[in-house]
């Protein structure tokens, strides 16, 4: 059983984050790292370190670099929403993984990490069971972090299931016809499993500097959802522990607030610097 991971490099991903994400999946058969020549919203990148990108194999030998452009990923910014651009790049990676004869693709972005022992259980115990029972995709819970790896976002328990953690699509069987339709949302063609064990994706989507956050919210898939500059000024720059409704979307109460976190972390994140 060959297992691979997909991730993408963009302006708002720090060099350290990129390296640590690659190291966090060094035990997989392949780690596909994609670089699209533009941001999801169609602008030119401003902060990309292509020298680092081109030398990621120095940190893990399973890396395969994939370069995207409008032609090979079938992207037309004139009518595609940024989240559809994101999805088009993900679908392109799926086709490459299939051509490499990979069996399972993990949808683990560059800001998502897993504790090593749990990764081993997922691969050696959960995936074989998933195959045996005929599931073609699965979902996993997020722990969402804010500002650093010792502050965690507390979801609104009235909008989420118990326990109150967000779920995200995590892995798909590559012998299925599953495709992305919008960012990490997939069109499902069969049974979907959920990981009920206490395993998590440690999601550092907002463990970023001020500059990186500004780059992110103005160029990512959700950039057109709300006035992101206002969110950046009011929720990010002015944040303290009393600030509520932090989610940068039309449903800001989805993230009720951020609170201190003293739980476990993947080893790659212990000395992580923003």
C-alpha positions as CSV (number, residue, x, y, z in Angstrom):
1,X,0.0,0.0,0.0
2,X,1.6,3.3,-1.2
3,X,0.6,6.4,0.7
4,X,1.3,9.9,-0.4
5,X,0.6,13.5,0.8
6,X,-0.3,16.7,-1.0
7,X,0.7,20.1,0.0
8,X,1.2,23.6,-1.6
9,X,3.7,26.4,-1.3
10,X,2.5,30.0,-1.3
11,X,3.5,33.5,-0.1
12,X,2.1,33.1,3.4
13,X,3.9,29.8,4.1
14,X,7.2,30.5,6.0
15,X,10.4,28.7,5.0
16,X,10.4,27.0,8.4
17,X,6.8,25.8,8.0
18,X,7.6,24.3,4.6
19,X,10.6,22.4,5.9
20,X,8.9,21.1,9.0
21,X,5.8,20.0,7.0
22,X,8.1,18.0,4.7
23,X,9.8,16.4,7.6
24,X,6.5,15.6,9.3
25,X,5.7,13.3,6.3
26,X,9.2,11.9,5.6
27,X,8.0,8.3,6.3
28,X,5.4,8.4,3.4
29,X,6.1,6.9,0.0
30,X,5.7,10.3,-1.7
31,X,5.3,13.9,-0.6
32,X,3.9,16.0,-3.4
33,X,4.7,19.7,-3.0
34,X,2.9,21.9,-5.5
35,X,3.7,25.4,-6.5
36,X,1.2,27.4,-8.6
37,X,2.8,30.2,-10.6
38,X,0.2,32.6,-9.2
39,X,-1.8,33.0,-6.0
40,X,-5.3,31.5,-5.8
41,X,-6.6,35.0,-6.7
42,X,-4.4,35.3,-9.7
43,X,-1.7,37.7,-8.5
44,X,2.1,37.2,-8.7
45,X,3.8,35.8,-5.7
46,X,5.8,38.3,-3.7
47,X,7.7,36.2,-1.0
48,X,8.3,32.8,-2.5
49,X,11.8,31.3,-1.9
50,X,12.1,29.1,-5.0
51,X,15.7,28.2,-4.1
52,X,14.4,26.5,-0.9
53,X,11.5,25.0,-2.8
54,X,13.7,23.5,-5.4
55,X,15.9,21.9,-2.7
56,X,13.3,20.4,-0.5
57,X,14.7,16.9,-1.2
58,X,17.6,17.9,1.2
59,X,15.1,17.5,4.0
60,X,13.3,14.4,2.9
61,X,14.0,12.0,0.0
62,X,10.4,11.3,-0.8
63,X,9.6,14.8,-2.1
64,X,8.3,15.3,-5.6
65,X,8.0,18.9,-6.8
66,X,5.1,19.8,-9.0
67,X,4.8,23.1,-10.9
68,X,1.3,24.4,-11.9
69,X,0.3,26.9,-14.5
70,X,-3.0,27.9,-16.1
71,X,-2.6,25.4,-18.9
72,X,-1.7,22.2,-17.1
73,X,-4.1,22.8,-14.2
74,X,-6.9,24.1,-16.5
75,X,-7.3,27.4,-14.7
76,X,-9.1,30.4,-15.9
77,X,-9.1,33.2,-13.4
78,X,-11.6,35.3,-15.4
79,X,-14.5,33.1,-14.2
80,X,-13.2,30.7,-11.5
81,X,-13.6,31.5,-7.8
82,X,-10.3,31.3,-5.8
83,X,-11.5,28.1,-4.1
84,X,-12.1,26.5,-7.5
85,X,-8.5,27.4,-8.5
86,X,-7.4,25.7,-5.3
87,X,-9.5,22.6,-6.2
88,X,-8.1,22.5,-9.8
89,X,-4.5,22.3,-8.4
90,X,-5.5,19.5,-6.0
91,X,-7.2,17.5,-8.8
92,X,-4.0,17.9,-10.9
93,X,-2.0,16.4,-8.0
94,X,-4.5,13.5,-7.8
95,X,-3.8,12.6,-11.4
96,X,-0.1,12.7,-10.9
97,X,-0.3,10.5,-7.9
98,X,-2.4,8.0,-9.8
99,X,0.1,8.0,-12.6
100,X,2.8,7.2,-9.9
101,X,0.6,4.2,-8.8
102,X,0.0,5.6,-5.3
103,X,-2.9,4.0,-3.4
104,X,-4.0,6.6,-0.8
105,X,-3.5,10.3,-1.0
106,X,-3.5,12.3,2.3
107,X,-4.9,15.8,2.0
108,X,-2.6,17.3,4.5
109,X,-1.6,20.9,3.7
110,X,1.6,22.6,4.6
111,X,0.2,24.0,7.8
112,X,-1.2,20.6,9.1
113,X,0.9,18.3,11.2
114,X,0.3,14.9,12.9
115,X,2.0,13.4,16.0
116,X,4.4,10.7,14.7
117,X,2.9,7.8,16.8
118,X,-0.6,8.7,15.7
119,X,0.6,8.9,12.0
120,X,1.9,5.3,12.4
121,X,-1.4,4.1,13.8
122,X,-3.4,5.8,11.0
123,X,-1.2,4.2,8.3
124,X,-0.8,0.7,9.9
125,X,-4.2,0.3,11.5
126,X,-6.8,2.7,10.3
127,X,-6.1,2.7,6.5
128,X,-6.2,-1.1,6.3
129,X,-9.6,-1.2,8.1
130,X,-10.9,1.6,5.9
131,X,-10.0,-0.5,2.8
132,X,-11.5,-3.6,4.3
133,X,-14.9,-2.0,5.0
134,X,-15.1,-0.3,1.6
135,X,-14.6,3.4,2.5
136,X,-13.1,5.5,-0.3
137,X,-12.4,8.6,1.8
138,X,-12.2,9.7,5.4
139,X,-12.3,12.8,7.6
140,X,-10.2,13.8,10.5
141,X,-10.6,16.3,13.3
142,X,-8.6,19.6,13.4
143,X,-7.0,21.4,16.3
144,X,-6.8,24.9,15.0
145,X,-4.1,27.2,16.4
146,X,-3.9,31.0,16.6
147,X,-0.8,33.2,16.6
148,X,1.5,30.4,18.0
149,X,1.4,26.7,18.9
150,X,0.3,27.4,22.5
151,X,-2.9,29.2,21.7
152,X,-5.8,27.2,20.3
153,X,-9.1,28.3,18.7
154,X,-12.2,27.3,20.6
155,X,-15.1,26.5,18.2
156,X,-18.6,27.5,18.9
157,X,-20.1,24.3,20.4
158,X,-23.5,25.3,19.2
159,X,-22.5,25.0,15.6
160,X,-20.3,21.8,15.8
161,X,-20.8,18.3,16.9
162,X,-19.5,17.0,20.2
163,X,-16.6,16.9,20.8
164,X,-16.3,20.5,19.5
165,X,-13.6,20.1,16.8
166,X,-13.9,20.9,13.2
167,X,-13.6,18.1,10.7
168,X,-11.7,18.2,7.4
169,X,-11.4,15.8,4.5
170,X,-8.2,13.9,5.2
171,X,-7.6,11.0,2.8
172,X,-8.9,9.4,-0.3
173,X,-8.6,6.1,-2.1
174,X,-7.0,6.8,-5.5
175,X,-8.8,4.0,-7.2
176,X,-12.1,6.0,-6.7
177,X,-13.5,8.8,-8.8
178,X,-13.4,11.4,-6.0
179,X,-12.6,14.9,-7.1
180,X,-12.3,18.3,-5.4
181,X,-15.0,20.8,-6.3
182,X,-14.0,23.7,-4.1
183,X,-10.7,23.9,-2.1
184,X,-10.7,20.8,0.2
185,X,-14.4,20.0,-0.4
186,X,-14.9,16.8,-2.4
187,X,-17.5,15.3,-4.6
188,X,-18.1,11.9,-3.0
189,X,-18.8,8.8,-5.0
190,X,-19.1,6.3,-2.3
191,X,-18.8,5.7,1.5
192,X,-17.1,8.2,3.7
193,X,-15.5,7.3,7.1
194,X,-14.7,9.4,10.1
195,X,-11.8,8.9,12.5
196,X,-13.4,8.6,15.9
197,X,-10.1,7.9,17.7
198,X,-8.4,10.8,19.5
199,X,-6.2,11.6,16.5
200,X,-5.9,15.1,15.2
201,X,-4.5,17.3,12.5
202,X,-2.6,20.1,14.2
203,X,-3.6,23.0,12.0
204,X,-1.4,26.0,12.1
205,X,-3.3,28.0,9.5
206,X,-2.9,31.2,11.6
207,X,0.4,30.4,13.2
208,X,1.9,33.2,11.1
209,X,3.5,36.6,11.2
210,X,1.4,39.7,10.6
211,X,2.7,40.0,7.1
212,X,2.0,36.4,6.3
213,X,-1.6,36.7,7.6
214,X,-2.2,39.7,5.4
215,X,-0.8,37.9,2.4
216,X,-3.0,34.9,3.2
217,X,-6.4,36.5,3.7
218,X,-6.0,38.7,0.6
219,X,-4.9,35.8,-1.7
220,X,-6.4,32.5,-0.4
221,X,-9.5,30.7,-1.4
222,X,-11.8,32.6,1.0
223,X,-10.4,36.1,0.1
224,X,-13.7,37.2,-1.6
225,X,-16.0,36.0,1.2
226,X,-15.8,39.2,3.4
227,X,-13.8,42.4,3.8
228,X,-10.6,40.7,4.7
229,X,-8.7,43.9,5.3
230,X,-11.2,44.9,8.0
231,X,-11.0,41.4,9.5
232,X,-7.2,41.8,9.6
233,X,-7.3,45.1,11.3
234,X,-10.1,44.3,13.8
235,X,-9.6,40.6,14.6
236,X,-6.0,39.9,13.9
237,X,-4.0,43.1,14.8
238,X,-6.3,44.1,17.8
239,X,-6.7,40.5,19.1
240,X,-6.5,39.7,22.8
241,X,-8.0,36.8,24.8
242,X,-11.3,38.7,25.1
243,X,-11.8,39.0,21.4
244,X,-14.6,36.8,20.0
245,X,-15.9,35.7,16.6
246,X,-12.5,35.2,15.0
247,X,-13.3,33.2,11.9
248,X,-12.5,35.1,8.7
249,X,-15.7,34.3,6.9
250,X,-19.4,35.1,6.8
251,X,-19.8,33.0,9.9
252,X,-17.2,34.6,12.3
253,X,-18.8,32.9,15.4
254,X,-17.6,29.6,14.0
255,X,-14.4,30.3,16.0
256,X,-15.7,31.7,19.3
257,X,-12.3,32.7,20.7
258,X,-8.7,31.7,21.2
259,X,-7.5,30.2,24.5
260,X,-4.2,28.9,26.0
261,X,-3.2,25.4,25.0
262,X,-0.8,23.2,27.0
263,X,-1.5,19.8,25.3
264,X,0.8,17.7,23.2
265,X,2.3,18.8,19.9
266,X,4.1,17.0,17.0
267,X,7.8,17.0,17.6
268,X,8.4,19.3,14.5
269,X,6.5,22.1,16.3
270,X,8.2,22.1,19.6
271,X,10.8,24.7,18.6
272,X,8.7,26.2,15.7
273,X,9.3,29.9,15.2
274,X,6.8,32.2,13.5
